[in-house]
Amino acid sequence: MTIERILIDIPEDEVDRIVADFESEGCTTQKIEQDDGLWTVKAQCPEQ
């Protein structure tokens, strides 16, 4: 079973670090650029 986490309104200078943190925990991630230049990160994480 997986847990979906969604973070919104992430600044450009933080998005890659957040993705790397999720991926280091075994999550699959997706970055989506918002119309205002900020980012949304969706992460599918294994339930622990």
Secondary structure in CASP SS format (residue, H / E / C, confidence):
PFRMAT SS
TARGET T0000
AUTHOR 0000-0000-0000
METHOD secondary structure of the structure
MODEL  1
M C 1.00
T E 1.00
I E 1.00
E E 1.00
R E 1.00
I E 1.00
L E 1.00
I E 1.00
D E 1.00
I E 1.00
P C 1.00
E H 1.00
D H 1.00
E H 1.00
V H 1.00
D H 1.00
R H 1.00
I H 1.00
V H 1.00
A H 1.00
D H 1.00
F H 1.00
E H 1.00
S H 1.00
E C 1.00
G C 1.00
C C 1.00
T E 1.00
T E 1.00
Q E 1.00
K E 1.00
I E 1.00
E E 1.00
Q C 1.00
D C 1.00
D C 1.00
G C 1.00
L C 1.00
W E 1.00
T E 1.00
V E 1.00
K E 1.00
A E 1.00
Q E 1.00
C E 1.00
P E 1.00
E C 1.00
Q C 1.00
END
